[in-house]
Amino acid sequence: MHSMIQIKHRSFSTLTFVLLVLVLIVSSTSCKAPNLNILGSYMDSTKTVGLSNYPFPYEEPQIKRYDIVRVKFAGSSVDVMELLNGNGGIQLETVKKTSEGADQIGQQVDKDGFLIFPLIGKVKAEGLTKDQLRQELLTLVSPILKEPYVFVDLPSRGISLMGEVAKPSSVTLVRERMNLLEVLAQVGSVTEYADVENVKVYRENFDGTRVLAHLNLKDSSFLNSPYFYPKPDDVVYVPAIKQKLVKNFGQMYAPIATIVLALTTLIVTLLR
């Protein structure tokens, strides 16, 4: 009889331990992470640091291979201007469909980084900014086009936002100098489980080099980062904090835990 009591006591202790573990698993599904207000923390930090300490490190995007570039020539020599613009029987413009369905007209930079124009031939565009390409084209057309003017534009391109953002999607950079906070606002900011201290930005430079940068949006020094201003084709990934991983684990095993909890309760009742 004494041995049976010991067995029951051990069984009861073991089942009690299992019961407590299951309760913790089930309760983990209700754990909620704090709402991380990145704009609020940013504003708090600037009260003491001051924005003047962080000059905006904006760098104009450089043209890459396979980019679409829109170029228009103007001047008092109408015939020459029409030839340069492809209206004299030579059509060099291509049409690219954007994700929104709109047509963007321009010429694609070839695999070697060149654009091709009537009368002036091949022009190296890869690695240049819009202003640098415009100056180069002005120099080339000045001998043949009176009072020349050159318009250069890169049709709007977007960046991809992934992970713990309200609406993961591709966002069009509607204007130059859009910063990362503005881009995040376009998708409804980050979620409550966003790890804003470890945001990753993937960027491919015009020369083919690839960079994976890490940003801490709660540290005002990120204002001085070269990644504060996203560039076309950047990929921004916002990872989840540990609380979400715990929550997902609980949600995954909650149904099983509920069944085992019920059986454990029944066994404990029978052993008493």
C-alpha positions in Angstrom: 0.0 0.0 0.0 2.8 2.4 0.9 4.5 1.8 -2.5 1.3 2.5 -4.3 1.0 5.8 -2.5 4.5 6.7 -3.5 3.8 5.8 -7.2 0.7 7.9 -7.1 2.6 10.8 -5.5 5.3 10.6 -8.2 2.7 10.4 -10.9 0.9 13.3 -9.5 4.1 15.4 -9.3 5.1 14.5 -12.8 1.6 15.3 -14.2 1.5 18.6 -12.2 4.8 19.6 -13.8 3.5 18.7 -17.3 0.4 20.7 -16.5 2.3 23.8 -15.7 4.4 23.5 -18.9 1.3 23.2 -21.0 -0.3 26.2 -19.3 2.8 28.2 -20.1 2.6 27.1 -23.8 -1.0 28.1 -24.1 -0.6 31.4 -22.3 2.3 32.3 -24.6 -0.2 32.7 -27.4 -1.5 35.8 -25.6 1.8 37.5 -25.1 1.8 40.8 -26.7 4.9 42.8 -27.7 5.0 46.5 -26.9 4.0 48.9 -29.7 7.2 50.3 -31.0 6.7 53.9 -32.2 9.7 54.6 -34.3 8.6 58.1 -35.1 8.0 58.9 -31.5 11.4 57.6 -30.4 13.1 59.5 -33.3 11.4 62.8 -32.2 12.4 62.2 -28.6 16.1 61.7 -29.5 16.2 64.8 -31.7 15.2 67.0 -28.8 18.6 66.5 -27.2 20.8 65.7 -30.2 19.6 68.2 -32.7 19.1 67.7 -36.4 22.0 70.1 -37.3 24.4 67.4 -36.1 23.3 65.1 -38.9 23.7 66.6 -42.4 21.5 64.7 -44.8 23.7 62.3 -46.7 21.7 62.3 -49.9 23.5 60.8 -53.0 21.8 61.1 -56.4 21.3 57.6 -57.8 23.7 56.5 -60.5 22.5 55.0 -63.7 22.9 51.2 -64.0 22.8 48.7 -66.8 19.3 48.0 -68.0 17.9 51.2 -66.5 15.3 53.1 -68.5 16.5 56.6 -69.2 14.3 59.3 -70.8 16.2 61.9 -72.9 14.8 64.8 -74.9 16.8 67.3 -76.9 15.7 70.9 -77.6 17.2 73.7 -79.6 16.7 76.2 -82.5 17.9 73.7 -85.1 14.5 71.9 -85.6 15.7 69.3 -88.1 18.7 68.3 -85.9 16.5 68.3 -82.8 14.0 65.9 -84.5 16.7 63.5 -85.5 18.2 63.4 -82.1 14.8 62.8 -80.6 14.1 59.9 -83.0 11.5 61.8 -85.0 13.4 61.7 -88.3 12.7 58.1 -89.3 14.9 56.6 -86.6 13.0 55.4 -83.5 15.2 54.5 -80.6 12.6 54.8 -77.8 11.3 51.8 -76.0 8.3 51.4 -73.8 8.3 49.7 -70.4 5.2 48.7 -68.4 5.3 49.7 -64.8 3.6 47.7 -62.0 0.8 50.3 -62.0 0.2 49.6 -65.7 1.3 53.0 -66.9 3.7 53.4 -69.9 7.1 54.8 -69.2 8.9 55.9 -72.4 12.6 55.9 -72.6 15.7 54.1 -73.8 17.2 51.1 -72.0 20.8 51.2 -71.0 22.5 48.2 -72.8 24.5 45.4 -71.2 27.7 47.4 -71.6 26.3 50.6 -70.0 25.7 52.6 -73.2 22.8 54.6 -74.7 22.7 55.1 -78.5 21.5 58.3 -80.2 21.4 59.4 -83.8 24.2 61.7 -85.0 26.2 61.4 -81.8 26.3 57.6 -81.5 27.0 55.6 -78.3 27.2 57.4 -75.0 28.4 55.9 -71.7 25.6 56.3 -69.2 26.4 53.7 -66.5 27.8 55.2 -63.4 26.6 58.7 -64.2 23.9 60.7 -62.4 21.2 62.4 -64.3 23.0 65.8 -64.2 26.3 64.2 -65.2 24.6 62.5 -68.2 22.9 65.8 -69.2 26.2 67.7 -69.1 27.8 65.0 -71.2 25.1 65.1 -73.8 25.1 68.9 -73.9 28.8 68.7 -74.7 28.3 66.2 -77.5 25.3 68.0 -79.2 26.6 71.6 -78.9 28.6 71.4 -82.2 25.5 70.3 -84.2 22.5 71.8 -82.3 22.1 75.5 -81.8 21.1 76.8 -78.4 20.9 73.2 -77.1 19.0 72.0 -74.1 18.9 68.4 -72.8 16.3 66.9 -70.5 17.3 63.7 -68.7 15.0 61.8 -66.4 14.8 58.3 -64.8 11.2 57.2 -64.8 10.0 56.5 -61.3 11.3 53.3 -59.8 10.5 51.6 -56.6 11.9 49.8 -53.6 10.6 46.6 -52.0 9.6 46.5 -48.3 9.3 43.1 -46.6 8.9 41.6 -43.2 7.2 43.4 -40.3 5.6 46.3 -42.2 1.8 46.9 -42.3 1.6 46.3 -46.1 4.6 44.5 -47.6 4.9 45.7 -51.1 6.9 47.6 -53.7 6.8 51.3 -53.2 7.3 53.9 -55.9 9.8 56.7 -55.1 7.4 59.5 -56.2 10.1 62.1 -55.8 13.8 62.4 -55.1 15.1 62.6 -51.5 12.4 60.4 -50.0 13.8 59.2 -46.8 13.2 55.8 -45.2 10.7 57.0 -42.6 8.6 58.5 -45.5 8.8 55.3 -47.4 7.7 53.3 -44.3 4.8 55.7 -43.9 3.7 54.8 -47.5 3.0 51.2 -46.3 1.4 52.1 -43.0 4.6 52.0 -40.9 5.9 48.9 -39.1 3.9 46.4 -37.1 4.0 46.1 -33.3 6.4 43.2 -33.6 9.0 45.0 -35.8 12.6 44.9 -34.7 13.3 48.5 -35.6 16.8 48.2 -34.1 17.9 45.7 -36.8 16.4 46.8 -40.1 18.3 45.4 -43.1 18.7 47.2 -46.4 20.0 45.3 -49.5 21.4 47.5 -52.2 23.1 46.6 -55.5 25.4 49.4 -56.8 25.9 50.3 -60.4 29.2 48.5 -60.6 27.5 45.2 -59.5 28.7 45.2 -55.9 26.1 44.2 -53.3 25.7 45.6 -49.8 23.6 44.4 -46.9 23.3 47.3 -44.3 21.9 47.2 -40.8 20.0 50.2 -39.4 18.8 51.0 -35.9 15.8 53.3 -36.3 15.7 54.1 -32.6 19.2 55.6 -32.7 19.2 59.1 -34.2 22.6 58.5 -35.8 20.9 56.5 -38.6 20.0 60.0 -40.0 23.6 60.2 -41.1 23.6 56.8 -42.8 23.9 56.6 -46.6 20.9 54.3 -46.4 18.6 57.0 -44.8 17.6 57.8 -48.3 16.6 54.6 -50.2 17.7 54.2 -53.8 15.8 52.7 -56.6 15.7 48.8 -56.4 16.7 48.7 -52.7 15.1 45.9 -50.6 14.2 46.9 -47.1 13.6 44.0 -44.6 12.2 44.6 -41.1 12.7 41.4 -39.0 10.4 40.4 -36.1 11.3 40.7 -32.4 11.6 37.6 -30.2 8.1 38.1 -28.7 6.5 37.2 -32.0 8.6 34.0 -32.3 7.3 33.0 -28.9 3.8 33.8 -29.9 4.0 31.8 -33.1 5.4 28.9 -31.2 2.5 29.0 -28.8 -0.1 29.3 -31.7 1.5 26.4 -33.4 1.2 24.0 -30.4 -1.8 25.5 -28.7 -4.3 23.0 -30.2 -2.1 20.0 -29.2 -1.5 21.5 -25.8 -5.2 22.0 -25.2 -5.9 18.3 -25.9 -3.0 17.1 -23.7 -4.1 19.6 -21.0 -7.6 18.1 -20.9 -6.2 14.5 -20.8 -3.7 15.5 -18.1 -6.5 17.0 -16.0 -8.5 13.9 -16.3 -5.6 11.6 -15.3 -4.8 13.8 -12.3 -8.4 13.6 -11.2 -8.4 9.8 -11.4 -5.1 9.4 -9.5 -6.3 11.4 -6.5 
